[in-house]
Amino acid sequence: RCSPYLISHLKKRNVWQREKDPQFWNTLAQQTLKEALMQQKLNQNVAKNLILFLGDGMGVPTVTAARILKGQLKGQSGEETQLEMDKFPFVSLAKTYNTNAQVPDSAGTATAYLCGVKANEGTVGVSAAAVRSQCNTTEGNEVTSILKWAKDSGKSVGIVTTTRVNHATPSAAYAHSVDRDWYSDGEMPPEALQAGCKDIARQLMENIPNIDVIMGGGRKYMYPKNQSDVEYPNIPKHSGTRKDGRNLVEEWIAKKKDKKGHYVWNKKQVLSLNPNNVDYLLGLFEPGDLTYELERNSETDPSLTEMVEVAIKILRKNSNGFYLLVEGGRIDHGHHEGKAKQALHEAVEMDRAIGRAHLLTSIHDTLTVVTADHSHMFNFGGYTHRGNTIFGLAPMLSDVDQKPFTSILYGNGPGYKLVNGARENVSTIDFEENNYQAQAAVPLSMETHGGEDVAVFAKGPLAHLLHGVHEQNYIPHVMAYAACIGQNREHCIAHDGTAALKPALSSIAALLTVTRFLC
């Protein structure tokens, strides 16, 4: 029997042999051309459902590297692989700057792509008139999100994230806070509390009280200070942080007692639920952020893909449709720590979740958008050969210090290291280890975001409106327009009072809908 390595090598060799024939490339281009021509018949149905996949920190270099990793995990060369998002017919670029920052943070950007308004860094759900950490600038400057617009129109709504559910990205969907770090009242300054500002966990429970599905981490911000965590009872740092003594989980359970509401905190509990018997779901699987995908306990912790599947099966029961925000939030954390392997495996897992959502929905009535809030100081290069492991060495030594270097490098971050006054020789260490910190040009305890535009992938009704280069705050306006929610709905009604945009009632769409419910 052939070894897996030999089989992989033979597969790659066959691919490379095929690519030597010009006819291979000409045929591929003609096929792509036919597919592009088919896109001229635009999908102008009403978007019954809206899904936004947000890869936190998933800049274009991260997308490319994740594509290669996805292929290499399947024994392929990697470069020719297709991510699920690569299959989306429309791609544009979004400008990510905050109103007061050239290189943005995740809070100001979340306010843009969820609330449709650009904002200052560090603030969520408030306009640029609000000043970070100044409580008295909150009132009167609140802005609402597309999640609320969808809820107000009768749709079901959900949030799924691999970070804390009150982290920067999800919090902009429901909270109005001048400081992204005010997770619970335990993290707030006394003067802010005295001035009447509310912590983000409390706002999750009170601002939009009937969010249908909430899944992620962040348990400790829901419980009274020093209350032991259910999963880690003997680890003080995981205990509750609330100073007001409130148990927000118990409050949620009490309010949903007669409404088919379920609270879960592990994989077994969430996957044992019958979505047909669940109208409200609160799943908090860690005290803080969820563990990295590479370190996830597959017995006790659900994957992003599993959470997305449960969420869609619950939300799609609503005949009015749904809005779902999905965040692959720890791509960002991996990059900040200089741990490219962690970051890229997070990106591949989010792509897997995108694929699962595709199987559970129809392109005829579901607008799906995949984007990032910002990029990172991450890149890969060094004239690597085709099929070179994405975590491997460049095929040459530096002509300055005569030492090897990995293809992946960071512009700044914790990977900067000197040994005897010179750059570390990476051939003496395990640079393919899960938590290896790639070398960085400038020493920082945490690597920074990047400032370049990010890609926006779109498919489904009116996806073609996401084209060219736009401000990031344009995204929720397009999604709301496609779904006939939010501020401009006039186009949804024709002059004779009938629907102007077409509901997706083609025979194909009907067949797909029936198929979905049978699955």
VOGU-3710 file (C-alpha; in Angstrom, 3 decimals, decimal comma):
1> rcspylishl> 0,000/0,000/0,000  1,149/3,515/-0,810  1,860/5,893/2,037  -0,356/9,001/2,351  2,718/11,128/1,562  3,363/9,213/-1,675  -0,285/9,426/-2,743  -0,242/13,174/-2,070  2,986/13,568/-4,056  1,572/11,630/-7,023
11> kkrnvwqrek> -1,601/13,759/-6,999  0,442/16,951/-7,064  2,667/15,628/-9,865  -0,383/14,755/-11,979  -1,779/18,266/-11,480  1,499/19,866/-12,457  1,792/17,636/-15,554  -1,682/18,662/-16,662  -0,831/22,337/-16,259  2,010/22,074/-18,773
21> dpqfwntlaq> -0,565/21,776/-21,557  -1,835/25,205/-22,772  -5,192/23,573/-23,501  -5,738/23,064/-19,761  -5,568/26,794/-19,105  -7,589/27,712/-22,204  -10,352/25,280/-21,259  -10,404/26,535/-17,683  -10,629/30,138/-18,868  -13,467/29,343/-21,291
31> qtlkealmqq> -15,393/27,569/-18,553  -14,913/30,537/-16,242  -16,025/32,881/-19,034  -19,267/30,937/-19,513  -19,958/31,110/-15,787  -19,273/34,856/-15,787  -21,658/35,402/-18,720  -24,390/33,591/-16,805  -24,060/36,184/-14,058  -25,449/38,813/-16,430
41> klnqnvaknl> -28,889/37,488/-15,549  -28,980/39,190/-12,166  -30,788/37,790/-9,151  -33,304/40,500/-8,228  -35,424/38,483/-5,836  -36,246/39,726/-2,361  -33,694/38,424/0,133  -35,825/36,569/2,637  -32,707/35,633/4,599  -29,486/37,527/5,285
51> ilflgdgmgv> -26,214/36,005/6,488  -23,060/37,987/7,216  -19,869/35,999/7,773  -17,237/38,218/9,362  -13,683/36,930/9,506  -12,122/39,156/12,145  -8,718/40,210/10,826  -9,172/38,189/7,614  -7,275/40,419/5,188  -6,531/39,353/1,619
61> ptvtaarilk> -3,166/37,724/2,509  -5,007/35,657/5,130  -7,622/34,582/2,570  -4,901/33,469/0,135  -2,900/31,602/2,788  -6,065/29,931/4,118  -6,878/28,769/0,598  -3,463/27,128/0,308  -3,796/25,559/3,755  -7,258/24,194/2,929
71> gqlkgqsgee> -5,850/22,436/-0,118  -2,768/21,154/1,672  -4,911/19,681/4,433  -6,474/17,570/1,658  -3,107/16,470/0,305  -3,191/18,941/-2,583  -0,670/21,533/-3,667  -3,035/24,178/-2,295  -2,695/27,154/-4,614  -5,371/25,922/-7,030
81> tqlemdkfpf> -7,865/25,108/-4,251  -11,159/26,982/-3,982  -12,414/28,364/-0,719  -16,201/28,442/-0,362  -16,035/32,237/-0,538  -14,025/31,989/-3,766  -17,144/30,531/-5,403  -19,213/33,659/-4,710  -19,941/35,485/-7,997  -19,464/39,057/-6,772
91> vslaktyntn> -16,424/40,511/-5,020  -15,689/44,081/-4,002  -13,363/45,964/-1,686  -14,254/47,835/1,503  -12,311/50,760/2,953  -11,877/50,015/6,634  -10,595/53,203/8,281  -12,368/54,510/11,382  -13,460/58,133/11,602  -10,454/58,877/13,831
101> aqvpdsagta> -8,042/56,123/12,727  -6,246/55,294/9,498  -5,708/51,716/10,714  -8,958/50,620/12,386  -10,042/48,462/15,298  -12,832/45,874/15,432  -15,320/48,074/17,299  -15,439/51,065/14,967  -15,508/48,752/11,954  -18,319/46,636/13,442
111> taylcgvkan> -20,395/49,784/13,844  -19,812/50,460/10,134  -20,768/47,076/8,663  -23,615/46,446/11,126  -25,075/49,912/11,776  -24,237/51,549/8,461  -22,369/54,435/10,099  -18,607/54,881/10,416  -17,438/55,509/13,977  -14,450/56,101/16,230
121> egtvgvsaaa> -12,164/53,241/17,232  -13,117/51,479/20,448  -16,808/52,426/20,287  -19,767/50,213/19,330  -23,266/51,176/18,244  -22,653/54,912/18,559  -21,817/57,556/15,986  -18,512/59,398/15,644  -19,915/62,127/17,894  -19,338/59,745/20,824
131> vrsqcntteg> -15,887/59,791/22,438  -14,232/56,597/23,649  -14,581/55,973/27,402  -16,556/59,194/27,946  -19,914/57,952/29,216  -21,632/61,327/28,868  -21,153/61,248/25,091  -23,336/58,143/24,697  -26,854/59,522/24,976  -28,207/60,922/21,747
141> nevtsilkwa> -25,457/59,328/19,660  -26,806/55,758/19,563  -27,185/54,086/16,158  -29,122/50,879/15,464  -27,947/47,795/13,591  -29,263/45,694/10,747  -29,946/42,962/13,300  -32,463/45,297/14,944  -33,887/46,385/11,582  -34,437/42,715/10,756
151> kdsgksvgiv> -36,015/41,970/14,139  -38,338/44,959/13,850  -39,496/43,699/10,445  -40,539/40,341/11,875  -37,487/38,267/11,018  -35,697/35,940/13,413  -32,159/37,045/14,273  -29,037/35,349/15,525  -25,430/35,876/16,563  -22,781/33,145/16,407
161> tttrvnhatp> -19,154/33,876/17,299  -15,959/32,158/18,384  -15,186/35,072/20,721  -17,138/36,365/23,691  -20,719/37,233/22,682  -20,054/40,698/24,096  -16,815/41,196/22,180  -16,407/44,080/19,721  -17,947/42,457/16,635  -21,169/40,989/18,052
171> saayahsvdr> -21,735/43,853/20,513  -22,257/46,406/17,734  -25,335/44,392/16,728  -27,179/45,186/19,967  -25,191/47,531/22,243  -24,444/51,251/22,430  -21,168/51,622/24,292  -18,439/54,228/24,173  -15,963/51,580/25,286  -15,703/48,118/23,734
181> dwysdgempp> -14,020/46,782/26,889  -17,012/47,373/29,177  -17,950/43,662/29,006  -19,626/43,668/32,426  -19,973/46,282/35,133  -16,876/44,680/36,675  -14,764/46,172/33,863  -16,318/49,646/34,029  -15,003/52,695/35,926  -17,235/53,805/38,833
191> ealqagckdi> -17,891/57,207/37,247  -19,310/55,573/34,084  -21,684/53,453/36,157  -22,721/56,462/38,221  -23,421/58,387/35,022  -25,848/55,664/33,924  -23,865/53,785/31,289  -24,659/50,082/30,984  -22,212/47,260/30,468  -22,365/45,286/27,206
201> arqlmenipn> -23,524/41,958/28,722  -26,473/43,712/30,320  -27,305/45,418/27,028  -27,293/42,019/25,302  -30,133/40,978/27,578  -32,061/44,261/27,631  -31,674/46,245/24,397  -33,122/43,663/21,988  -34,602/41,203/24,488  -35,738/38,595/21,959
211> idvimgggrk> -32,616/37,797/19,950  -33,542/34,285/18,869  -30,092/32,654/18,822  -26,951/33,705/20,722  -23,914/31,415/20,679  -20,280/31,976/21,619  -18,225/32,517/24,757  -18,369/35,058/27,582  -20,049/33,203/30,446  -18,149/34,990/33,192
221> ymypknqsdv> -19,607/38,389/32,305  -23,114/37,045/32,938  -22,554/35,858/36,504  -22,051/37,559/39,905  -18,485/38,323/40,937  -16,566/35,289/42,209  -19,331/32,798/41,335  -17,518/29,670/40,165  -17,759/28,674/36,528  -19,715/25,507/35,736
231> eypnipkhsg> -16,882/24,066/33,625  -13,833/25,361/35,517  -15,017/25,589/39,155  -11,507/25,752/40,652  -10,000/28,394/38,356  -10,624/31,883/39,819  -9,958/33,790/36,568  -13,001/32,070/35,025  -15,368/33,079/37,823  -18,132/35,656/37,425
241> trkdgrnlve> -17,228/39,333/37,147  -20,515/41,170/37,785  -20,502/43,620/40,693  -24,278/44,193/40,565  -24,923/40,619/41,744  -27,138/39,841/38,761  -27,205/36,399/37,177  -28,051/37,276/33,584  -28,225/33,643/32,483  -30,834/32,797/35,121
251> ewiakkkdkk> -32,758/35,937/34,183  -32,744/34,862/30,523  -33,889/31,341/31,411  -36,741/32,732/33,531  -37,963/35,018/30,747  -37,856/32,238/28,144  -39,304/29,550/30,425  -42,592/29,271/28,517  -41,197/30,208/25,089  -39,221/27,128/24,033
261> ghyvwnkkqv> -36,016/28,736/25,299  -32,905/26,646/25,982  -29,620/27,537/27,669  -26,632/25,291/26,878  -22,942/25,407/27,744  -21,405/22,357/26,016  -21,462/20,526/22,697  -23,537/17,567/23,859  -26,311/19,853/25,088  -26,508/21,969/21,951
271> lslnpnnvdy> -26,337/19,082/19,473  -28,966/17,078/21,367  -31,562/19,808/20,792  -34,281/19,336/18,191  -34,315/22,695/16,361  -38,045/22,260/15,687  -38,648/22,453/19,443  -36,397/25,484/20,021  -37,454/29,095/19,484  -34,754/30,744/21,604
281> llglfepgdl> -31,223/29,511/22,242  -28,482/30,918/24,466  -25,245/28,957/24,183  -22,235/30,117/26,202  -19,459/27,574/25,761  -16,519/29,223/27,563  -15,992/31,821/30,328  -14,142/34,006/27,791  -13,401/33,359/24,123  -13,796/29,875/22,663
291> tyelernset> -10,602/27,852/22,310  -8,689/27,902/19,040  -9,928/25,344/16,500  -6,557/23,537/16,661  -6,977/23,146/20,434  -10,738/22,583/20,557  -11,964/19,569/22,498  -14,190/17,985/19,861  -16,026/16,023/22,554  -17,112/18,992/24,661
301> dpsltemvev> -16,865/22,117/22,484  -18,904/22,753/19,321  -17,135/23,947/16,185  -18,161/27,129/14,379  -19,659/24,955/11,642  -21,775/23,020/14,147  -23,015/26,228/15,779  -23,921/27,727/12,400  -25,912/24,641/11,423  -27,918/24,694/14,660
311> aikilrknsn> -28,537/28,437/14,320  -29,833/28,224/10,748  -32,110/25,276/11,519  -33,717/27,268/14,329  -33,915/30,613/12,519  -35,245/29,349/9,185  -38,502/28,203/10,787  -39,699/31,818/10,619  -41,757/32,315/7,434  -40,502/35,920/7,336
321> gfyllveggr> -36,890/34,782/7,152  -33,872/35,638/9,287  -30,698/37,656/9,769  -27,617/35,829/11,067  -24,262/37,331/12,043  -21,438/34,775/12,118  -17,987/35,780/13,334  -14,808/33,796/12,908  -13,371/35,952/15,651  -10,173/34,204/16,596
331> idhghhegka> -8,457/34,625/13,235  -7,671/38,034/14,684  -6,352/36,657/17,966  -3,993/34,244/16,233  -2,485/37,079/14,219  -2,162/39,374/17,250  -0,154/36,643/18,981  1,972/36,102/15,877  0,611/32,544/15,676  -0,133/32,211/11,969
341> kqalheavem> -0,992/28,509/12,205  -3,751/29,206/14,724  -5,085/32,114/12,657  -5,169/30,214/9,366  -6,843/27,139/10,832  -9,514/29,486/12,243  -10,019/30,880/8,728  -10,331/27,402/7,213  -12,934/26,485/9,839  -14,942/29,615/9,018
351> draigrahll> -14,835/28,631/5,355  -16,178/25,218/6,350  -19,056/26,975/8,119  -19,747/29,000/4,959  -20,020/25,735/3,047  -22,453/24,314/5,602  -24,627/27,430/5,395  -24,702/27,034/1,611  -26,163/23,534/1,976  -28,835/24,766/4,401
361> tsihdtltvv> -30,032/27,780/2,396  -30,921/28,719/-1,178  -29,153/31,289/-3,343  -32,604/32,262/-4,634  -33,770/33,805/-1,371  -30,658/34,163/0,804  -28,115/36,965/0,475  -24,805/35,816/1,934  -21,915/38,225/2,432  -18,421/37,264/3,590
371> tadhshmfnf> -15,954/39,960/4,593  -13,437/41,111/7,204  -13,412/44,061/9,542  -9,726/44,800/8,928  -6,463/43,176/7,921  -3,212/42,407/9,787  0,538/42,910/9,418  0,681/39,353/8,084  2,057/38,167/4,754  3,900/35,354/3,048
381> ggythrgnti> 6,532/35,399/0,329  10,155/34,516/-0,350  9,770/32,950/-3,823  8,475/29,675/-2,422  8,022/26,800/-4,859  4,619/25,470/-5,882  3,156/23,267/-3,158  5,573/24,496/-0,487  3,914/24,007/2,890  2,356/27,333/3,816
391> fglapmlsdv> 4,138/27,151/7,180  7,470/26,214/5,621  10,780/27,871/4,773  11,546/30,026/1,774  13,833/28,079/-0,624  16,806/30,342/-0,046  18,894/31,950/2,653  18,933/35,647/3,361  21,725/37,246/1,304  22,321/39,619/4,223
401> dqkpftsily> 22,616/37,402/7,304  22,886/34,018/5,479  20,133/32,456/7,579  16,904/30,718/6,514  13,522/32,352/6,963  9,916/31,171/6,915  7,631/32,214/4,095  5,153/33,649/6,628  6,339/36,822/8,346  4,786/39,681/10,302
411> gngpgyklvn> 5,578/43,367/9,933  5,502/43,710/13,716  4,652/41,631/16,757  5,916/39,239/19,437  7,911/37,106/16,973  10,801/39,585/16,921  13,700/37,835/18,588  17,458/38,291/18,747  19,947/35,555/19,661  23,421/36,841/20,491
421> garenvstid> 22,509/40,160/18,897  21,376/38,630/15,597  18,204/37,215/14,030  17,307/33,767/15,302  18,148/30,846/13,033  14,686/29,329/12,458  16,126/26,019/11,256  17,089/25,286/14,872  13,447/25,419/16,110  10,100/23,822/15,240
431> feennyqaqa> 8,561/26,533/13,084  5,585/24,304/12,159  4,471/23,915/15,775  0,898/25,133/16,437  1,927/28,089/18,589  5,114/29,097/16,780  5,342/32,895/16,598  6,545/33,891/13,143  9,424/36,335/12,949  8,474/40,003/12,958
441> avplsmethg> 10,363/43,095/11,787  9,429/45,310/14,759  9,149/44,063/18,362  5,701/44,466/19,911  3,961/42,422/22,609  0,925/42,202/20,302  0,981/42,438/16,492  -1,158/45,220/15,010  -3,931/45,442/12,461  -3,231/46,367/8,854
451> gedvavfakg> -4,822/49,314/7,096  -5,478/48,039/3,568  -8,895/47,406/2,029  -10,581/44,065/2,672  -12,489/41,825/0,266  -16,287/41,567/0,300  -17,697/38,361/-1,247  -21,428/38,227/-2,048  -24,005/35,816/-3,498  -27,789/35,739/-3,633
461> plahllhgvh> -30,445/38,407/-4,226  -28,974/41,793/-5,274  -25,442/40,581/-4,471  -24,300/42,531/-7,558  -24,776/45,761/-5,605  -21,550/44,872/-3,792  -19,096/45,826/-6,536  -16,097/48,102/-6,947  -14,572/49,905/-3,969  -16,870/51,223/-1,253
471> eqnyiphvma> -16,848/52,524/2,279  -17,360/49,705/4,764  -20,597/51,202/6,080  -22,229/50,550/2,665  -22,537/46,815/3,412  -25,585/46,807/5,761  -27,408/49,284/3,532  -27,119/46,857/0,595  -28,262/43,935/2,738  -31,226/45,881/4,112
481> yaacigqnre> -32,192/47,075/0,623  -32,132/43,498/-0,682  -34,344/42,292/2,182  -36,765/45,237/2,128  -35,985/46,211/5,725  -34,536/49,333/7,292  -34,804/52,861/5,997  -35,426/52,541/2,245  -38,202/50,156/1,311  -39,996/52,175/-1,388
491> hciahdgtaa> -38,481/50,009/-4,141  -40,246/46,985/-2,669  -43,681/48,295/-3,614  -44,652/49,012/-7,213  -46,939/51,932/-8,113  -49,937/49,606/-8,272  -49,276/48,403/-4,729  -47,832/45,024/-5,691  -44,366/43,807/-4,775  -41,739/45,315/-7,074
501> lkpalssiaa> -38,916/42,962/-6,162  -39,753/39,341/-6,839  -40,082/36,866/-3,985  -38,107/33,735/-4,780  -40,953/31,441/-5,853  -39,429/29,738/-8,854  -39,912/25,994/-9,089  -36,205/25,508/-8,411  -36,367/27,628/-5,271  -39,478/25,790/-4,106
511> lltvtrflc> -37,774/22,443/-4,657  -34,693/23,584/-2,730  -36,882/24,824/0,118  -38,645/21,459/0,394  -35,273/19,698/0,286  -33,914/21,884/3,102  -36,788/21,012/5,420  -36,441/17,310/4,722  -32,739/17,377/5,630
//
